[in-house]
Amino acid sequence: MDRLTSSRLVRGLIIVILALIALYLLLLIKPIIIHIYSFLKAVLAPFLIAMIISYVLNPIVSLLHERKVPRTVAVLLIYAVFLASLTVILMNAIPMFMEQLQELNQHMPDLTMRAQSLVNDLNNSSFLPESIRGGIHNSLYKLEKYASEAIFSFLNNIGAMLNVVFIGFIIPFLAFYILKDFEVFERTVLTYVPKPHRKHAVRLIKDIDHALGSYIRGQFLVCVIVGGLAYIGYLCIGMPYPLLLAAIVAVTNIIPYLGPFFGAAPALVVASTISIKMMLFVVVINTACQILEGNVISPQVVGRTLHMHPLSIIFALLVGGEIAGIVGMILAVPIFAAGKVVIQHIFAYYVRRKTI
């Protein structure tokens, strides 16, 4: 019996069986987990966003604090500059954004008819099978219906908009208190760590900050620059709804590898209702933006990478997308990188213990 249990194969089979049992039990309680997850996501989302904002702004607050400026005054000063800049930008951007959104909703049937006409011309002059033609027609119809319903729901769902406004109103207050007492929170967390392990905990936090700091802070700036370049490019080629489409490019650029494709897709759909030439212009502009982002902007702004293999990043994106959609894909890479640092520290800790 002892010989049997000491076999690596037997131990491996036992682990696999236990893992399958645990997976089966998780599937049984999946509805409960989904409800708990939905509740926690709704409650914790403002805190998570506030923590990300605080993490991005904390170096500036710390720099001002080192120059004898109280943290509260430093946070208020940053807020004043940020709100003044944001007010100027939003006063000009929001009316244009909403106007383009409403215009897109109104013209969606017309755009679909033009796209249908373009596809019909393409079908009549090509050798596409009938099944593929039918699939294209159905896809265009479903796309038009989905986009129209999504825009109409966004513009007319007062409850959802009020909830977004409330969350947007409460997040700055949460970020303010987190920034003001950032060092207090750090010391409080360390008090719960046993004294023999505090040095390792401090090193772990510094390594996580080193791994994520330049990526998160730089990625915001990179997205703004890429969105601005896309907006200028769309204006130059006479693309409809340039601000709306460039905003999608900026937001989706946060997602590694897959983001550029997500960002270019809406512009390509709109361009397909105009001409093949416009579609080629959109492809050229988005390709140029990504070449500049990959070879000039990111190396200068972000500085260093997360040192993660592309397969690891794609795996993290798939998991994040399955768990929380687009938001999950945006947060997947930094969370995965932080988890990688934690696992490395745990392995290093146990290796040190074995060698002692």
N, C-alpha and C positions, 0 to 999 in steps of 0.2 A: 504493500500500500504506500509506504514512504517512497519507494522507488518510483511508483507510478505518479505520485503528486510532485516529485522532484523533476520530472521530465518537462523540458521547455515546451514541447508540443502540447502536452496536457494542460499546462498552465495557460498557454496561448488559447486553446480551445475554451477553457473555462472563462477567460476574459472576454472572448468573443460572444459566448452564450450570455454572460451577464450583461454585456453591452446591448445585445439584441433584446433581452428582457426589459432593460431600462428604456430602450427606444419604443418598445411596444406599450409600456406603461405611459410614456409621454404622449403617444398617439391617442391613448384612451382618454387622457385628461386634456387633450388639445383644446376643446372649447373653453374650458376654465382658464387655461393659459392665455388664450386669445383675449378673453375679457379682462384678465388682470393686466395683460400687456397694453390693451387699449386705454385702460384707466391710468396706468402709470405713464404712458406716453402723453396723454392729455395733461396730466398734473406736472410731470417733470420736464416737459419740453421747454417751458419758459426758463426754468433754472439751467437747463443744459445750454440754451442759447446765451443766457447771461454769463455763464461760466466761460464759454468760448470767447465772448466779447471781452470779458475781464482778462482772460489769458493773453489776448492780442494787445490790449492797452496797458497791461501791467508794466512792461518795460519802460514805457514813457512816464508813467506815474512814479516808478522807482527812480528814474533819472531825475525827475523834478524834486523828489523827496531827498535825494542825495545832495541837492543844491539848496537845502534848508527850507524847502516849500512843504508845508504840512500836507499829508496825503489827501485829506478832505478838500483842501484848496486846490491841489493838483488835479484831482478828479473833476471838480467843478469847472476848473479852467479848461480841461480837455472837453468836457461836455459842452461848454459855451462855444468853443471853436467848432466842434463837430455839429452842434445844432444849428449854428449860424450858417455853416456851409451846406448842411443838409436841407435847411429851409430854402435857401436860394436855388438849390438843384431841384428839389421837389416841386417848388412853385412853378418852375418851367417845365419839368419833365412829366409830372402827374397829369396835367390837362392834356398834353400831347399823347401820353401813353393811353389814357382812357378814350380819347378821341379815336386813336388808331384801333383800339380794341373794339369799340362800338362800330366803327366803319368796317372792320373785318367781319364782324358778325352780320352786318347788313348786306355785305357784298358776297357772303359765302356762297349762296345759291348761284350767283352770276359767275363767280370764280370756278365753281364746280362745272357749270355748263361749258365754260371756256376750256377747262381741262378735259372735259368729255369730248369736245370738238377736236382738241389736239390729239387725244388718244385715238379718236376715230380716223383722223387723217393718217396717223401712224399705222393703224391696223390695216387700212385700205392699201397702203403702199408697202406692206411687209408680208412675211410668210408666217406670222404668228399663228399657232393653232387656236381653234375656237375656244377650247377650255381656258387657255391663258387670257384670251380677250374677255371672256366672261368673268374671270377672276379679277382682271383690272377694273372692269365696270363695277363689280360688287365692292371692291376695295375703295374706290373713289366715293361711292355712295355712302359706305359706312364711315369713311373719314370725314365727309361733309357733315353727316348727322352727328357724329361724336364731337367734332370741333364746335359746331353750332350749339349743341346742348351744353357743352362745358362752358363756353363763353356766356351763354344766357344764364346758366346757373350761377356763375360767378358774379354777374352784374345784378342779379335779382334776388339772390339768397341773402336777405338782410341779416338773419341770425348768424350765418357763417362770417359775414363781413364784420359784424359787431364783435364777434369772438376774436377775429384777427386783430381788430383795432384795440380790443382790451389787452390781448397778449402783447401787442406792440407798445401799449402804454405802460404795462407793468415791467417789461424787460429792462428798460433803462434804470428803474429804481432798484431792481435786483442786482444789476451790474454795478450800480453805484455803491451799494453796501458791500458787495464782494470785493471791489477794488479798494474801498476805504479800509477794510479789515483783512486784506489779503494776507499780510504777514501774521496776523492774529490767527487766521484759519490754519496757516502752515504750522505754527507753534502748537495749536490745539491738536491737530492731527498727530504730531510727533509725540505728544504726551501720552497717547494711547499705544504707542510703540514701546515695547520693553527696552530698557536702557541698553542692554548689550547689542540690540539690533538697530539702534537709532542711527549710528554712523552708516550702516548699510542702507537704511531707508532714505537718508539724505542723498547718498550717492545714487540710489535708484531714481529719486525725483529729478536730480540734476541730469541723469542720462536720458530720461524721458523728455525733459525740456530741451536737451541738446538734439534729440532725434526729431522733435516736432516743431520746435520754435520757429526756425526759418521757414519750414514748409507751410505752416498754418498762416503765419503773418504775411509771408511773401505771396502765398496763393491768392489772398484777397486782392492784392495789388495787381498781380498778373491777370486775374479775371477782369478787373476794371480796364486795364490797358487793352486786352484782347477785345473786350466788348466795344471799347472806343474805336479801335481800328476797324472792326466789323461795321460799326455804324457809319464811319466815314466812307468805307468801301461801298456799302449799300446806297448811301446818298449819291456817290459818284456815278453809279450805274443806273440810277433812277428806280431803285427797288421800292415797291410799296411797303408801308409800315416799317421803316428802317429802325426806329427806336425799339419797337416791340420785338422784332426779330434779332436785333443786336443784343437786347437784354437776355434773350434765351441763350444766345451764344456765350455771353458772359457767365451766366449761372451754371450752365452745363459744363463749362471749361474746368470747373472744380473737379469733375470726375476724370480720373486718369484714363487714357487710351480711348474709352468709349464716349467721353464727353463731346469731343469735336463732331462725331457723327450725329449725336442727339441734337447738338446745337445747329448743325447745318440742315437737318431734315425739314423743319418747318419752312425755312427759306427756300429750299428746293421745291417743296410742294407749292408754295405761292408762285415761284418762278415758272413752274410747269404750266401754270394757267396763262402765262404771258407768251413765252417763246422758248425754243431750244437754246437760242443765243443767250437769253437771260439766265437759264439754268447753268450754262457754261461759265458765265460771269460769276455766279454765286459759288460754283465749285472753285474757280480761280481765287476768289477773295478769301474763302474759308481756308483753302490750302495755303495761301500766302500768310494768313494770320497764324496758322499752326506752325509753319516753318519758322516764322519770326519768334513765336512763343517758345518753340523747342530749342532754337539755336542762339537766340539773342536775349529775349526777355527773361525767361526762367533762370538761365545760368547767372544773369546779372542780379535779378531780384531775389530769387529763392536761395541761390548760392550753393547749397548742397542738397543731395537727395536723401531719401530715407534708407538707401542701401537695401532695397527689397527687390527680389527677383520678379520679373513680369508675371510669371505664373502665380506667385503669391498674391500679387496685386489683383489679378483677374479673379482669383478665388475669393479674395476679400470683397470685391465688388459684387460677385454673384450672391454671396451670403448676405451682404448688406442690403442689396436690392430685394432679396426674398423677404427679409425681415421688415424693412421700413421703406421700401420703394426708393425714390430718388434721394430722399434725405439719408436713407441708409447707405446708398452708394457714395454720397458726399462724405459721410463720416466714417465709412468703412476703413479706408486706408490709414488715417491717423490713429484710429482705435486699434487696428491690427498691428501697426508699428509700435504703439505703446505696449500692447500685449506681448509682442516679441521681445521688447526690452525686459519686461517683468519675468518672462520665462527664462531668458538668458541669465538674469540675476539669481533666480531660484536654482538653476542647474549649477551655476558657479558656486553658490552657497553650499550646496550639498557635496560638490566635489572637494571644496576646501575642508568640509567636516570629515570626509572620508580619508583625506591625506593627513589629517592631524592625528 
